[in-house]
Amino acid sequence: MGNFVTIFRRELGAYFNSAIAYIFLIVFILFADGLFMLQFFQIGKADMRMFFGSLPFILTIFVPAISMRLWAEDRRGNTFELLLTFPMRPTELVLGKFFASFVFYLFALASTLTIPVMLQWIGHADPGPILGGYLSAALMGGVFLALGIFISGLCKDQIIAFILTMLSSFALFFVGTDLAASALDGWITGFGSFIKAYVGLASHLGSLSKGVIDLGDVAYFLIVGFVFLFLNGLSLEGRFRPKAKLVFSSAVAVCAVSTVLVNWLIHDLPLGRVDTTEGQFYTISEASSKILKTLKAPVQIKLYISPVESMPTALKTLEREVTDKLDELKVSSNGKLDYRVIHLEPAEKEDETSREKLKNEGVAPFQVESVQKDEVGVKLIYSTLVIEYKEKTQEVIPRIVPQAIQDLEYQLLSRIYKMTLEERPKVAIYAPAKEEALPADLNKILSASGEKQDKAFEDEFKTAATLIRNNGYEVNRIALTRDDPIPNKAKILLLLNPGKLSDRQRYEINRYLYQGGTVVLAAQGYKFTFAHQLTGIEAVPQKQDLEINKLIEKWGVKINEDVLLDERSQVISLTSGQRIGPFAIEMPVKLPNQIIVREDTINRSAPITNRLPSLAYLWGSALDLAENVMKEKGIQSTVLFTSSEKSWITPNNGTNLSEANTQPTIKEFKGKFPLALEMEGQFTDTFNGAPPAWPGTKAAEAAQGEGAQASTTVKESAPAEPKKMDNAKPGRLLVVGCSQAFSEDLIQNPGNLNLFANIIDGLVLGEDLIKIRAKTGFVRDIKSLSNAEKVWFKFFTVALIPIILFLAALGRLFIRKKEKEFYLAALTGKS
């Protein structure tokens, strides 16, 4: 142990006594941190994925610079043989040099910790992926150092050692990527995937970078690092033995085969893992276990998938990833869930009847990209999950791909939960289609061909309805008329941009709430189009009907009819109408009515908005709350999210919005304004027992289904007898001041999509499914910063540590100079 410590202190001291070491540290920090900070504030996300994504390529250059001198310098300085004559075992020499270089590398890596400090300062970064990223960087650096010390022991020149280590490190990393595996598989089927799984380094970084410490991946790094150190010690110990080169070459071959064999043996062993993510994203949630354990009968899941050998390279691990998730669910279900894997080959021609039956049930092959002999093509594969429970109609999850694994737990449990219900939950949607005249040129063509000219109908919420239906709900698009009222068993009523409402329509909504129904209202005061003016692009206001306010203001909430503006706005790209060849020229527009809701203004205590990412709140309105009215009515309310502190409300008389007339003053800032409100309690009869009759015209004119065109006018000779309100029960009302948030343009935004799904699942089925959905993770935004603050954080992360190191180097140089002077003075005095 004493010899190890001696070598360790000698080598570590050699690093910090050299100016080159300080230069290395400064350049490494400037390069790694500077590259990350180049686009950090433009992206605005509180995570380090970009940092750890580029780090392997940086380390293939900088780690060889650390290891190149470990043995090559001793050989060049003729101290190599002298060092080996000391009473030390080769193992002590190798480990002393390795751990000295490894500590120096960890010091360099620790110098980048200013980045996670900054992230916690200006955001709320998940510590799990950061911890996993640094662990993967430490293990990867250790393997590269072990490889470098092995190569340095074979070289007399540091430059040669540096180049060989750099190339070898890059090759070890690159063969573990999908790109290399696909290229090799294209020529020799399965060879690239084998090398990627059992030799390549990159394939073992994925779990760690997510914050999941898989002991199998850790074992890979330890095994590979140990092998290189062992070979380095073996080369020193057997240098004077007969046939040393032959013996050493044989040992290298045996170690290489043994390493691959050991990695192959432990690859599928359940060695254990630790989920360090906040909220444990990659661990089965308690809500899932609760749902599975309460099942009255076992649920059977069938995985129809193509065999591994028939899969493209990027999908060869798909079956294992899916079955790993199913195994976790099986264990947590206490025997209430079982599954089996059924392999299918699309190319097989036998048993066509069975395959046609499967196709009718939703099990069909689909095309994916495949690389064969350096040519990109397509391949037909199976990858579908089928869920069976009792005598219920089976549920199908088609097209299971790697990107869907993270959301697989929610997709399975949401369907299983709905299968336990007596009937599928019914969702009623009232979202009138927008009627528009057909373009003049199209009308002209129709007239010339003798076709009837008609009007076009734009359905803004077609995708919203489709998403609800795809998640296992029964969707009813209603006209909210006498002939098409709110269904009796509707679990929830969605009012999406309801526009003009008759007294009877408001009454029906009131009655539904009075009897314990759940209503979600999304409406706003204005929408905008854009116009090109000499001064730039301006937003042209289009006032929206908010007659729903006549109803909801009786309960203490109202959608503000003025324009809401917020300094937290997003850029919209508009097509200018000009083209360069086949490409349309886009123009960016940023006005304060293009609002974005950030994390810090979202209520994390509410289940619906817990772990919700930022939202696009385009042209949305504020909500006016009368808390005294809600208190008087006995209604409980929760604000779900608000605008920022730098937001304000301004009236609009038809004036276009431009950059010039939307510049705020500090006095105008009145935020934070509530933007979404959840209310619960006994909603009163605002019509005082006097229900109005249905209107006599246009009884069925509304959007019927997605994209349907209905313009039927019905003359009612005798209105139906109004149904009075009875059977009072507490209801729920959720108001969002932005219908555009769920429109075709924005609902695919991750935050808007999650909010919409949480609202439906949470209000219809309860909070358990929201807890499962929340485990899919969310993008964490950083808070808004001034230019001065951005400059400070760039200095803090990129320049502060290099300046400290530079001063430390000067101090160390000064101390060594004085030590030399004292030593020379002592020698002169003795002589």
SULGIPE-V946493 format. One record per residue. N is the residue number from 1. RES is the residue in three letters. PHI is phi in degrees with one decimal (NA if undefined). OMEGA is omega as a letter, one per 30 degrees, with the letter a starting at -180 (none if undefined). Layout:
BEGIN
n/res/phi/omega
N/RES/PHI/OMEGA
N/RES/PHI/OMEGA
END
This chain:
BEGIN
n/res/phi/omega
1/MET/NA/l
2/GLY/-64.2/l
3/ASN/-65.9/l
4/PHE/-59.8/a
5/VAL/-64.3/l
6/THR/-61.5/l
7/ILE/-64.0/l
8/PHE/-58.5/a
9/ARG/-66.7/l
10/ARG/-62.8/a
11/GLU/-71.2/l
12/LEU/-66.8/l
13/GLY/-64.5/l
14/ALA/-62.8/l
15/TYR/-66.7/a
16/PHE/-81.6/l
17/ASN/-90.7/a
18/SER/-107.9/l
19/ALA/-65.4/a
20/ILE/-63.0/l
21/ALA/-63.1/l
22/TYR/-67.7/l
23/ILE/-62.5/l
24/PHE/-59.0/a
25/LEU/-60.9/a
26/ILE/-64.1/a
27/VAL/-65.7/l
28/PHE/-60.6/a
29/ILE/-66.8/l
30/LEU/-60.4/a
31/PHE/-73.8/a
32/ALA/-69.1/a
33/ASP/-71.6/a
34/GLY/-64.8/l
35/LEU/-63.6/l
36/PHE/-68.0/a
37/MET/-79.7/a
38/LEU/-56.7/a
39/GLN/-120.0/a
40/PHE/-60.6/a
41/PHE/-74.0/l
42/GLN/-69.9/l
43/ILE/-75.8/l
44/GLY/70.7/a
45/LYS/-114.1/a
46/ALA/-88.8/l
47/ASP/-150.5/a
48/MET/-117.4/a
49/ARG/-60.6/a
50/MET/-66.5/l
51/PHE/-64.4/a
52/PHE/-72.6/l
53/GLY/-67.9/a
54/SER/-91.1/a
55/LEU/-61.5/l
56/PRO/-55.9/a
57/PHE/-71.1/l
58/ILE/-67.8/a
59/LEU/-69.0/l
60/THR/-65.2/l
61/ILE/-100.6/a
62/PHE/-82.4/l
63/VAL/-65.3/l
64/PRO/-58.9/l
65/ALA/-68.3/l
66/ILE/-77.9/a
67/SER/-85.2/a
68/MET/-64.0/a
69/ARG/-91.0/a
70/LEU/-59.4/l
71/TRP/-114.3/a
72/ALA/-61.8/l
73/GLU/-67.2/l
74/ASP/-66.0/l
75/ARG/-66.7/a
76/ARG/-67.6/a
77/GLY/-88.5/l
78/ASN/59.8/l
79/THR/-105.4/a
80/PHE/-63.3/a
81/GLU/-66.5/l
82/LEU/-63.3/a
83/LEU/-63.3/a
84/LEU/-75.4/l
85/THR/-82.3/l
86/PHE/-67.3/l
87/PRO/-74.0/a
88/MET/-133.6/l
89/ARG/-76.3/l
90/PRO/-54.6/l
91/THR/-60.7/a
92/GLU/-66.7/l
93/LEU/-64.2/a
94/VAL/-64.8/a
95/LEU/-67.6/l
96/GLY/-61.9/l
97/LYS/-66.6/a
98/PHE/-64.1/a
99/PHE/-68.9/l
100/ALA/-65.0/l
101/SER/-68.2/a
102/PHE/-68.4/l
103/VAL/-64.2/l
104/PHE/-62.5/l
105/TYR/-64.8/l
106/LEU/-62.4/l
107/PHE/-63.7/l
108/ALA/-63.8/l
109/LEU/-66.0/l
110/ALA/-65.7/l
111/SER/-68.1/l
112/THR/-92.7/a
113/LEU/-68.4/l
114/THR/-63.1/l
115/ILE/-68.1/l
116/PRO/-62.9/l
117/VAL/-62.5/l
118/MET/-62.9/a
119/LEU/-62.7/l
120/GLN/-70.8/a
121/TRP/-73.2/a
122/ILE/-110.8/l
123/GLY/-157.9/l
124/HIS/-132.9/a
125/ALA/-75.3/l
126/ASP/-73.0/a
127/PRO/-69.1/a
128/GLY/-60.7/l
129/PRO/-61.1/l
130/ILE/-68.1/l
131/LEU/-61.0/l
132/GLY/-63.4/l
133/GLY/-64.6/l
134/TYR/-70.0/l
135/LEU/-64.4/l
136/SER/-64.2/l
137/ALA/-65.1/l
138/ALA/-66.2/a
139/LEU/-67.0/l
140/MET/-64.0/l
141/GLY/-61.8/l
142/GLY/-63.9/l
143/VAL/-65.9/l
144/PHE/-63.0/l
145/LEU/-68.1/l
146/ALA/-63.0/l
147/LEU/-64.6/a
148/GLY/-67.2/a
149/ILE/-68.8/l
150/PHE/-65.0/a
151/ILE/-69.8/l
152/SER/-61.5/l
153/GLY/-70.4/l
154/LEU/-99.8/a
155/CYS/-118.0/l
156/LYS/-97.6/a
157/ASP/-111.8/a
158/GLN/-64.2/a
159/ILE/-64.4/l
160/ILE/-63.8/l
161/ALA/-61.7/l
162/PHE/-63.8/a
163/ILE/-65.6/a
164/LEU/-64.5/l
165/THR/-66.6/l
166/MET/-61.9/a
167/LEU/-65.6/a
168/SER/-67.1/l
169/SER/-64.1/l
170/PHE/-64.2/l
171/ALA/-63.8/l
172/LEU/-62.3/l
173/PHE/-73.0/a
174/PHE/-67.5/a
175/VAL/-68.2/l
176/GLY/-93.1/a
177/THR/-93.0/l
178/ASP/-64.4/a
179/LEU/-61.3/l
180/ALA/-67.9/a
181/ALA/-63.5/l
182/SER/-63.8/a
183/ALA/-64.0/a
184/LEU/-71.6/l
185/ASP/-64.4/l
186/GLY/-63.7/l
187/TRP/-101.6/l
188/ILE/-127.6/a
189/THR/-57.7/l
190/GLY/87.1/a
191/PHE/-68.1/a
192/GLY/-63.4/l
193/SER/-65.9/l
194/PHE/-64.0/l
195/ILE/-63.0/a
196/LYS/-61.2/a
197/ALA/-76.6/a
198/TYR/-113.8/l
199/VAL/-123.6/a
200/GLY/-63.0/a
201/LEU/-85.5/a
202/ALA/-61.0/a
203/SER/-68.1/a
204/HIS/-99.3/l
205/LEU/-97.4/a
206/GLY/-58.9/a
207/SER/-64.9/a
208/LEU/-62.3/a
209/SER/-67.1/l
210/LYS/-84.3/a
211/GLY/99.8/l
212/VAL/-105.9/a
213/ILE/-89.1/l
214/ASP/-87.8/a
215/LEU/-64.9/l
216/GLY/-66.3/l
217/ASP/-67.7/l
218/VAL/-61.4/l
219/ALA/-61.0/l
220/TYR/-58.1/a
221/PHE/-63.2/a
222/LEU/-66.3/a
223/ILE/-65.4/a
224/VAL/-64.0/l
225/GLY/-62.8/l
226/PHE/-62.3/a
227/VAL/-61.3/a
228/PHE/-65.9/l
229/LEU/-68.3/l
230/PHE/-62.2/l
231/LEU/-65.2/l
232/ASN/-64.2/l
233/GLY/-64.7/l
234/LEU/-64.8/l
235/SER/-66.5/l
236/LEU/-76.2/a
237/GLU/-69.7/a
238/GLY/-106.4/a
239/ARG/-68.2/a
240/PHE/-105.5/a
241/ARG/-79.9/l
242/PRO/-61.0/l
243/LYS/53.1/a
244/ALA/-61.3/a
245/LYS/-65.1/l
246/LEU/-65.6/l
247/VAL/-63.2/a
248/PHE/-66.7/l
249/SER/-61.8/l
250/SER/-64.9/l
251/ALA/-64.0/l
252/VAL/-61.9/a
253/ALA/-64.2/l
254/VAL/-62.8/a
255/CYS/-65.5/l
256/ALA/-63.7/l
257/VAL/-64.4/a
258/SER/-63.1/l
259/THR/-61.9/l
260/VAL/-63.2/a
261/LEU/-64.7/a
262/VAL/-64.7/l
263/ASN/-62.9/l
264/TRP/-66.5/a
265/LEU/-69.5/a
266/ILE/-92.8/a
267/HIS/-58.7/a
268/ASP/-103.2/l
269/LEU/-76.6/l
270/PRO/-78.5/a
271/LEU/-75.3/l
272/GLY/106.7/l
273/ARG/-153.7/l
274/VAL/-124.2/l
275/ASP/-91.9/a
276/THR/-95.4/a
277/THR/-70.2/l
278/GLU/-69.4/a
279/GLY/87.4/l
280/GLN/49.5/a
281/PHE/-59.3/a
282/TYR/-102.9/l
283/THR/-123.6/l
284/ILE/-58.1/a
285/SER/-77.8/l
286/GLU/-64.8/l
287/ALA/-63.2/l
288/SER/-64.9/l
289/SER/-61.8/a
290/LYS/-62.2/a
291/ILE/-64.1/a
292/LEU/-68.5/a
293/LYS/-69.5/a
294/THR/-90.4/l
295/LEU/-64.4/l
296/LYS/-80.9/l
297/ALA/-147.6/a
298/PRO/-64.9/l
299/VAL/-105.9/a
300/GLN/-111.2/l
301/ILE/-116.6/l
302/LYS/-115.0/l
303/LEU/-105.4/l
304/TYR/-91.8/a
305/ILE/-148.9/l
306/SER/-71.9/l
307/PRO/-59.8/a
308/VAL/-56.8/a
309/GLU/-67.1/l
310/SER/-95.6/a
311/MET/-84.2/l
312/PRO/-62.0/a
313/THR/-55.3/a
314/ALA/-67.2/a
315/LEU/-113.4/a
316/LYS/-67.8/l
317/THR/-94.5/a
318/LEU/-62.8/a
319/GLU/-60.3/a
320/ARG/-65.4/l
321/GLU/-65.2/l
322/VAL/-69.2/a
323/THR/-67.6/l
324/ASP/-60.4/l
325/LYS/-66.0/l
326/LEU/-67.0/l
327/ASP/-62.6/l
328/GLU/-62.2/l
329/LEU/-65.2/l
330/LYS/-63.3/a
331/VAL/-65.3/a
332/SER/-77.2/a
333/SER/-90.3/a
334/ASN/55.9/l
335/GLY/82.2/a
336/LYS/-90.6/l
337/LEU/-137.7/l
338/ASP/-140.2/a
339/TYR/-147.9/l
340/ARG/-145.7/a
341/VAL/-102.7/l
342/ILE/-120.9/a
343/HIS/-86.6/l
344/LEU/-131.5/l
345/GLU/-114.9/a
346/PRO/-60.0/a
347/ALA/-79.5/a
348/GLU/-69.2/a
349/LYS/-101.6/a
350/GLU/-73.6/l
351/ASP/56.8/a
352/GLU/-64.3/a
353/THR/-62.8/l
354/SER/-64.3/a
355/ARG/-69.4/l
356/GLU/-67.8/l
357/LYS/-65.4/l
358/LEU/-62.9/l
359/LYS/-62.1/l
360/ASN/-66.3/l
361/GLU/-87.1/l
362/GLY/103.5/l
363/VAL/-97.3/a
364/ALA/-136.2/l
365/PRO/-72.4/l
366/PHE/-141.6/a
367/GLN/-90.3/l
368/VAL/-133.6/a
369/GLU/-74.7/a
370/SER/-142.4/l
371/VAL/-111.1/l
372/GLN/-130.0/l
373/LYS/51.7/l
374/ASP/67.4/l
375/GLU/-118.7/a
376/VAL/-85.9/l
377/GLY/-139.7/l
378/VAL/-125.0/a
379/LYS/-137.2/a
380/LEU/-94.8/a
381/ILE/-135.1/l
382/TYR/-104.1/l
383/SER/-167.2/a
384/THR/-141.1/l
385/LEU/-107.4/l
386/VAL/-121.4/a
387/ILE/-110.7/l
388/GLU/-122.3/l
389/TYR/-143.9/a
390/LYS/51.3/a
391/GLU/-97.8/a
392/LYS/-69.0/l
393/THR/-62.1/a
394/GLN/-67.6/l
395/GLU/-102.0/a
396/VAL/-124.6/l
397/ILE/-112.1/a
398/PRO/-82.8/l
399/ARG/51.7/l
400/ILE/-79.0/a
401/VAL/-127.0/a
402/PRO/-53.8/a
403/GLN/-67.0/a
404/ALA/-92.1/a
405/ILE/-62.9/a
406/GLN/-62.0/a
407/ASP/-98.4/a
408/LEU/-66.5/a
409/GLU/-59.0/l
410/TYR/-65.9/a
411/GLN/-59.8/l
412/LEU/-71.7/a
413/LEU/-68.5/l
414/SER/-64.6/l
415/ARG/-72.3/l
416/ILE/-62.3/a
417/TYR/-61.9/a
418/LYS/-68.9/l
419/MET/-71.1/l
420/THR/-79.0/a
421/LEU/-77.1/a
422/GLU/-63.7/l
423/GLU/-146.7/a
424/ARG/-63.8/l
425/PRO/-60.4/a
426/LYS/-102.7/l
427/VAL/-115.3/l
428/ALA/-100.9/a
429/ILE/-123.5/l
430/TYR/-111.0/a
431/ALA/-144.7/a
432/PRO/-56.0/l
433/ALA/-71.8/a
434/LYS/-87.9/a
435/GLU/-87.6/l
436/GLU/-133.8/l
437/ALA/-70.1/l
438/LEU/-68.0/l
439/PRO/-56.4/a
440/ALA/-60.1/a
441/ASP/-65.2/l
442/LEU/-70.4/l
443/ASN/-61.6/a
444/LYS/-63.7/l
445/ILE/-65.3/a
446/LEU/-63.7/l
447/SER/-64.1/a
448/ALA/-64.2/a
449/SER/-91.3/l
450/GLY/82.2/l
451/GLU/-79.8/l
452/LYS/-74.7/l
453/GLN/-77.3/a
454/ASP/-144.5/l
455/LYS/-107.4/l
456/ALA/-93.8/l
457/PHE/-118.4/l
458/GLU/-104.1/l
459/ASP/-100.9/a
460/GLU/-71.0/a
461/PHE/-120.5/l
462/LYS/-63.2/a
463/THR/-65.4/l
464/ALA/-59.3/l
465/ALA/-65.0/l
466/THR/-65.2/l
467/LEU/-62.1/l
468/ILE/-63.5/a
469/ARG/-64.4/a
470/ASN/-66.2/l
471/ASN/-89.5/l
472/GLY/93.9/l
473/TYR/-96.2/l
474/GLU/-91.6/a
475/VAL/-105.2/l
476/ASN/-121.7/l
477/ARG/-84.3/a
478/ILE/-112.3/l
479/ALA/-95.8/a
480/LEU/54.2/l
481/THR/-122.0/l
482/ARG/-61.1/a
483/ASP/-84.5/a
484/ASP/-138.7/a
485/PRO/-85.3/l
486/ILE/-68.1/a
487/PRO/-58.0/a
488/ASN/-62.2/a
489/LYS/-103.9/l
490/ALA/-66.9/l
491/LYS/-79.6/a
492/ILE/-156.1/l
493/LEU/-118.2/l
494/LEU/-100.1/l
495/LEU/-109.4/a
496/LEU/-106.9/a
497/ASN/48.4/a
498/PRO/-66.5/l
499/GLY/67.2/a
500/LYS/-70.6/l
501/LEU/-131.3/l
502/SER/-76.6/l
503/ASP/-59.2/a
504/ARG/-69.7/l
505/GLN/-64.4/l
506/ARG/-64.7/l
507/TYR/-62.7/a
508/GLU/-62.2/l
509/ILE/-64.5/l
510/ASN/-59.9/a
511/ARG/-63.7/l
512/TYR/-62.4/l
513/LEU/-68.4/a
514/TYR/-59.1/a
515/GLN/-91.2/l
516/GLY/92.2/l
517/GLY/-76.2/l
518/THR/-118.6/a
519/VAL/-123.5/l
520/VAL/-115.6/a
521/LEU/-114.2/l
522/ALA/-129.5/a
523/ALA/-153.1/a
524/GLN/-146.7/a
525/GLY/-77.8/a
526/TYR/-141.4/l
527/LYS/-122.0/a
528/PHE/-137.0/l
529/THR/-114.1/a
530/PHE/-121.8/a
531/ALA/-132.9/l
532/HIS/-85.6/l
533/GLN/-118.1/l
534/LEU/-61.6/a
535/THR/-86.4/a
536/GLY/128.0/a
537/ILE/-85.2/l
538/GLU/-122.4/l
539/ALA/-94.5/a
540/VAL/-95.9/a
541/PRO/-75.4/l
542/GLN/-129.4/a
543/LYS/-67.7/a
544/GLN/-104.5/l
545/ASP/-74.8/l
546/LEU/-122.6/l
547/GLU/-67.7/l
548/ILE/-63.4/l
549/ASN/-60.5/l
550/LYS/-59.4/l
551/LEU/-92.2/a
552/ILE/-74.0/l
553/GLU/-66.9/l
554/LYS/-68.4/a
555/TRP/-108.2/l
556/GLY/100.6/l
557/VAL/-138.2/a
558/LYS/-151.5/l
559/ILE/-83.2/a
560/ASN/-63.8/a
561/GLU/-93.4/l
562/ASP/-94.1/a
563/VAL/-85.7/l
564/LEU/-93.9/l
565/LEU/-124.9/a
566/ASP/-149.2/l
567/GLU/-66.0/l
568/ARG/-82.4/a
569/SER/-128.3/a
570/GLN/-118.4/a
571/VAL/-87.6/l
572/ILE/-113.7/l
573/SER/-96.1/a
574/LEU/-108.7/l
575/THR/-77.5/a
576/SER/-78.2/a
577/GLY/94.1/l
578/GLN/-91.3/a
579/ARG/-136.5/l
580/ILE/-116.2/a
581/GLY/64.0/a
582/PRO/-84.9/a
583/PHE/-100.2/l
584/ALA/-82.5/l
585/ILE/-85.7/l
586/GLU/-105.3/a
587/MET/-121.4/l
588/PRO/-77.6/l
589/VAL/-130.3/l
590/LYS/-134.7/l
591/LEU/-124.0/a
592/PRO/-71.3/l
593/ASN/-89.9/l
594/GLN/-92.0/a
595/ILE/-77.3/l
596/ILE/-124.9/a
597/VAL/-95.8/a
598/ARG/-91.2/a
599/GLU/-57.9/a
600/ASP/-71.0/l
601/THR/-110.3/l
602/ILE/-101.9/a
603/ASN/-75.4/a
604/ARG/-80.7/l
605/SER/-83.4/l
606/ALA/-85.4/a
607/PRO/-56.2/a
608/ILE/-65.6/a
609/THR/-106.9/l
610/ASN/-65.1/l
611/ARG/64.5/l
612/LEU/-85.6/l
613/PRO/-75.8/a
614/SER/-62.7/a
615/LEU/-117.6/l
616/ALA/-89.2/a
617/TYR/-115.9/a
618/LEU/-66.1/l
619/TRP/61.2/a
620/GLY/-69.7/a
621/SER/-111.3/l
622/ALA/-83.6/l
623/LEU/-108.6/l
624/ASP/-97.0/a
625/LEU/-111.1/l
626/ALA/-113.4/a
627/GLU/-63.7/l
628/ASN/-65.6/l
629/VAL/-67.7/l
630/MET/-62.2/l
631/LYS/-65.1/l
632/GLU/-65.0/a
633/LYS/-82.5/a
634/GLY/75.1/a
635/ILE/-101.7/l
636/GLN/-87.8/a
637/SER/-134.9/l
638/THR/-136.0/l
639/VAL/-77.5/a
640/LEU/-87.8/l
641/PHE/-159.9/a
642/THR/-132.7/l
643/SER/-77.6/a
644/SER/-80.2/l
645/GLU/-65.5/a
646/LYS/-97.2/l
647/SER/-128.6/a
648/TRP/-154.7/a
649/ILE/-116.1/a
650/THR/-135.9/l
651/PRO/-70.3/a
652/ASN/-138.2/l
653/ASN/-107.8/a
654/GLY/104.1/a
655/THR/-74.8/l
656/ASN/-65.9/l
657/LEU/-94.5/l
658/SER/-141.4/l
659/GLU/-61.7/a
660/ALA/-69.5/a
661/ASN/-100.2/l
662/THR/-120.3/l
663/GLN/-83.7/a
664/PRO/-86.2/l
665/THR/-110.9/a
666/ILE/-59.3/a
667/LYS/-66.2/a
668/GLU/-78.7/a
669/PHE/-66.1/a
670/LYS/-124.6/a
671/GLY/-62.0/g
672/LYS/-94.0/l
673/PHE/-98.3/l
674/PRO/-65.6/a
675/LEU/-115.2/l
676/ALA/-144.8/a
677/LEU/-138.5/l
678/GLU/-107.5/a
679/MET/-123.6/a
680/GLU/-146.6/l
681/GLY/154.2/l
682/GLN/-88.5/l
683/PHE/-80.4/a
684/THR/-79.1/l
685/ASP/-83.8/a
686/THR/-78.6/l
687/PHE/-99.3/l
688/ASN/53.9/l
689/GLY/73.5/l
690/ALA/-119.7/a
691/PRO/-70.5/l
692/PRO/-77.3/l
693/ALA/-87.1/l
694/TRP/-68.1/l
695/PRO/-61.4/a
696/GLY/-89.3/a
697/THR/-133.9/l
698/LYS/50.8/a
699/ALA/-75.3/a
700/ALA/-128.7/a
701/GLU/-88.1/a
702/ALA/-172.7/l
703/ALA/-77.1/l
704/GLN/-110.7/a
705/GLY/76.7/a
706/GLU/-70.7/l
707/GLY/72.5/a
708/ALA/-72.2/l
709/GLN/-120.2/a
710/ALA/-128.1/l
711/SER/-143.1/a
712/THR/-98.9/l
713/THR/-103.7/a
714/VAL/-119.2/l
715/LYS/-92.5/a
716/GLU/-91.2/l
717/SER/-76.4/a
718/ALA/-143.8/a
719/PRO/-59.2/l
720/ALA/-66.9/l
721/GLU/-65.2/a
722/PRO/-61.7/l
723/LYS/-87.5/l
724/LYS/-78.7/a
725/MET/-77.8/l
726/ASP/-147.9/l
727/ASN/55.9/a
728/ALA/-65.7/l
729/LYS/-142.8/l
730/PRO/-62.8/l
731/GLY/-118.7/a
732/ARG/-134.7/l
733/LEU/-132.4/l
734/LEU/-119.2/a
735/VAL/-114.2/l
736/VAL/-120.7/a
737/GLY/-82.5/a
738/CYS/-156.1/l
739/SER/-72.4/a
740/GLN/-62.1/a
741/ALA/-62.1/a
742/PHE/-112.8/a
743/SER/-82.7/a
744/GLU/-56.1/a
745/ASP/-73.8/a
746/LEU/-118.5/a
747/ILE/-68.1/l
748/GLN/-79.0/l
749/ASN/-61.9/a
750/PRO/-52.8/a
751/GLY/-65.5/l
752/ASN/-65.3/l
753/LEU/-63.2/l
754/ASN/-65.6/l
755/LEU/-62.0/a
756/PHE/-62.3/l
757/ALA/-66.2/l
758/ASN/-64.0/l
759/ILE/-61.9/a
760/ILE/-65.2/a
761/ASP/-64.2/a
762/GLY/-66.9/a
763/LEU/-80.8/a
764/VAL/-94.6/a
765/LEU/-110.8/a
766/GLY/107.7/a
767/GLU/-84.5/a
768/ASP/-60.5/a
769/LEU/-67.4/l
770/ILE/-64.7/l
771/LYS/-63.0/l
772/ILE/-70.2/l
773/ARG/-62.6/a
774/ALA/-62.9/a
775/LYS/-73.1/l
776/THR/-74.2/l
777/GLY/84.0/l
778/PHE/-151.4/a
779/VAL/-81.0/a
780/ARG/-99.4/a
781/ASP/-90.1/l
782/ILE/-88.1/a
783/LYS/-77.1/l
784/SER/-68.2/a
785/LEU/-127.6/l
786/SER/-78.1/l
787/ASN/-61.3/l
788/ALA/-64.4/l
789/GLU/-68.0/l
790/LYS/-62.9/l
791/VAL/-62.3/l
792/TRP/-63.0/a
793/PHE/-69.8/l
794/LYS/-64.5/l
795/PHE/-63.8/a
796/PHE/-62.0/a
797/THR/-84.7/a
798/VAL/-100.5/a
799/ALA/-105.9/a
800/LEU/-61.3/a
801/ILE/-64.3/l
802/PRO/-57.2/l
803/ILE/-65.4/l
804/ILE/-62.8/l
805/LEU/-64.2/l
806/PHE/-62.6/l
807/LEU/-66.1/l
808/ALA/-64.2/l
809/ALA/-64.3/l
810/LEU/-63.3/l
811/GLY/-63.5/l
812/ARG/-63.4/l
813/LEU/-64.1/l
814/PHE/-65.5/a
815/ILE/-64.1/l
816/ARG/-64.8/l
817/LYS/-64.4/l
818/LYS/-65.9/l
819/GLU/-61.4/l
820/LYS/-66.8/l
821/GLU/-64.2/l
822/PHE/-62.7/a
823/TYR/-65.5/l
824/LEU/-65.3/l
825/ALA/-64.0/l
826/ALA/-66.0/l
827/LEU/-64.4/l
828/THR/-63.7/l
829/GLY/-65.9/l
830/LYS/-68.8/a
831/SER/-71.8/none
END
